[in-house]
Each structure stands twice: as structure tokens, then as C-alpha cells.
């Protein structure tokens, strides 16, 4: 990676870490638990298929033609997203 891009990535990671710490500190001061993050993906029925939709962007990630397969795929994507988030913190 180009050195300036690497510096930017490291700078953004540091800002993200400060944001997480500040949010945790804020909720500790008001004696409340931090709000839980919602799901990243959901299955939506459209016509004869189930669309796996990313909640934040509203973009369709893939299609499944049975409910059981769609729910399995949503579970796999959620687990992958959780693994990625745990690595960042």
C-alpha cells in the first residue's frame, strides 16, 4: 500500500478507537449500558426469491430461493461481520 494511504488508514483506525472509547466513557458516566448494535443483514421476500439485504445501505447482497437457505446465509454473513468487527476493536 502507498505510504500516504497507509498513514490515512492508520489515522482513521486511531480515530475509530477514540470514538469507541469516548462512547463507552459517556455511557459509563450516565450509568447506562451502551446500546446493542442491530443486525447487519436481513432476508426480504420479493417475488419467488429471498433477497439478502444489507441493513445500513439497503443493497441486495444475494438471492436465495428457499427461506431456510436465506436464513442460513444471513447467519453466515452475520458471523463474518462479527468476526471482522471483533478484529477491529
N, C-alpha and C positions, 0 to 999 in steps of 0.2 A: 504494500500500500504506500502511496506517496506520503512523504513526511508531514506535509501540511494537513492532509486528510486524517492521518493518524493522530495528529495533535487535536484536531477538531473532535474526533471520536472520543479521545480521552477526556477532553474538556466537557463534552456533553455527558459522559458517564459520571464525571465528578459532580456536575450539576444535578443529575438524576439522584445520585446518592444523597446530596444535601437536601433535595426535595423530600425524599423518603424520611430522612432523619427529622426534618422540620415538621412534617406531618405527624409523625409519631410523637414528637415532643408536644405539639399542640394538643393532641387528644389526651396525652398524659396529664397536661395541665388542667383540662376540664373534667378529668376523672371519667372519661367515656372510652369505650373500646373503639378502635378505628373501624370504619365501615368495611364490610367484606366486599370484595370485588365480584361482580356478577359473571355469568358465563361468557365465554368468548365466541362461541358458535351456537347456532340453533338450527333445528330441522323445520322446514316450512313446506307444507303440501301445496304443490302447484300442478294442476292437470293430473297426469298419471305418474308424476315423479315427485320425489322429495328433494328439495334444494337445501344444501348445507350452506347457511348464510353466516358471514362474519358479522357479529352484532355491531361493532364500532363503525365499520364502513358501509354495511348493508350490501356488500358484494357477495355474489354466489361463489362459493368455493368449489362445489362439485354437485353431482346429481346421484341419487340412488333410486332404485325402483321398488324397494320394499321398506317398510317402516323399520323393521328390525335391522337391516343393513345401515340405514340412515343413522339410527341411534348408536350403533356400534362405531360408525365413522365419527360421529360427534364426540363420543367418548375418547377415541384415539386422538383427535385434534385437540381436545381439552387437555389431555395428558401431555401432549407435546408442548402446548403453550405453557403449561405449568412448569415443565422441565426448563424451558427457556427462561421463564421469569425467575425461577429459583437460582439459575446460574448468574443472572444479572445482579441480584441483591447481595 
